Amino acid sequence: MAIALWLPRISRSTTRRFLKPSSSLTLFSISHSHNYIVTSNRSPIPRLFTVPNQSHGREWVSVSEVRLGYVSHISTAGKSDENRSRDAQVADVSWIDLYLPRQIHPYVRLARLDKPIGTWLLAWPCMWSISLAANPGHLPDIKMMTLFGCGALLLRGAGCTINDLLDRDIDTMVERTKLRPVASGIITPFQGICFLGFQLLLGLGILLQLNNYSRILGASSLLLVFSYPLMKRLTFWPQAYLGLTFNWGALLGWAAVKGNIDPAIVLPLYASGVFWTLVYDTIYAHQDKEDDVRVGIKSTALRFGDLTKQWNMGFGAACISSLALSGYNAEIGWPFYASLVAASGQLAWQISTVDLSSRDDCNKKFVSNKWFGAIIFSGIVLGRISS
C-alpha cells in the first residue's frame, strides 16, 4: 500500500482551472493493489474516490480540500488514451462544482451548461443569418442576436435532455456517457421530463417575441429536435440529420429580421451549416466508435472508417462553396471572402491533423469549431458594413 505525503503548495498552472485560489492541496498516491486512495490529510474527505485501476505502477492525484472533495487533477504520464479519457470523467471539476448550489448540479449537467461548445455550434448559424439580413453598411440587430443567443442556450439544453432521456439505456454502456445524470440514476426520467418542460417553456417565451412567420418556422424545428436521438439507431448518417437540426437557425435568423425567406441566400447558408456539421460531428463520433460497435449504434465515423479524412475534406469544400454562394447572392463585401480563406485554413487544419484514434485529439479538434464559426461571423459583419 502506498504512503500519502503532505505538500503545502502545488504549481498554480496545474490547478488553476480546477480550484479557487485559496484552496490548498494534498498529494495522494494510488495503490494499484487496492482500488482506493490512501491519505494523511488533516481534514477528512467528504467522500471516497476511486480511480480506474487499468495500468501498473503509481500515479499521483492531487485532491482539493474544499468542501466539494472532487479529484482535481490526475497525472496521465504513461497512460493510454482510453484510460486518460476515463480518468477525466473522475477528475473534471468545473465552475458548476465551485459556484452553484449542489442541488441543481445534475440539472445543469443534464443541460450541458458546463460544456458550452454545443451552444456555440447551435448559435453561429443563427448569427450568420442575422448578420446577412442586416442592411448594407449597418451592424446586425443586437436585440435579435441576444434573443437567438439565449434561445440557442435553451434549445441546446432541451435537446440534450431529450437525447439523454431516450438514450439512457445506451448511455450506461458507453464509457464517455455512463456518468450522465439520467443514465447514472441521479435524475429520474420523470424529473428529466419536468426539467424538459421548464426549458421548453422558457424557449417559448423567446419564440413569442418573434414575428408570426418565425414562430411557425421555429416551432417546426422541434420535430427535428425530438426525432434526432432516434437516428443513430436507424442510419449510419445521424450526423447529417443533426446538421439539419443544428442549423435551423440559418433559416430562422433571416426570417426573424426580414419576415420571410430568400431562398437564394438562406438555402446555401443552411446547406453550408449541414456540411460543416458533418465535418465536426464525424470527428466527434470517432471518440465513441469502439463502444458504438459493441452497442450497435451507427455513425458516419463507422460508415467512413479509414476514409474519414477524405470524406471530411469533401464536406469542408462543400461548406465553403455554399458560404461563398450565399454571400455572393447577398451582395456582401470583400472582407467576407477574406474570412472564407481564413476559415478554409482552420477547417483544413483540423481535418488534416486530427488523430482519429485519440479521443483527446478528436475532442480538441471538435471544440476548435467555435473559432471556425467566429471567423465566418466576423467576415459577414465586416462584409455587410463594407457593402
Buried (B, 14 or more C-beta within 10 A) or exposed (E): EBEBEEEEEBEEEBBEEBBEEEBBBBBBBBBBEEEEBEBEBEEEBEEEBEBBBEEEEEBBBBBBBBEBBBBBBBBBEEBEBBBBBBBBEBBBBBEBBBEBEEEEBBBBBBBBBBBBBBBBBBBBBBBBBBBBBBEEEEEBBEEBBEBBBBBBBBBBBBBBBBBBBBBBEBBBBBBBBBBBBBBBEBBEEEBBEEBBEBBBEBBEEBBEEBBEBBBEBBEEBBEBBBBBBBBBEEBBBBBBBBBBBBBBBBBBBBBBBBEEBBEEBBBBBBBBBBBBBBBBBBBBBBBBBEBBEEBEBBBBBBBBEEEBBEBBBEBBBBBBBBBBBBBBBBEBBEBBBBBBEBBBEBBBEBBEEBEBEBBBBBBBBBBBBBBBBBBBBBBBBBBBBEB
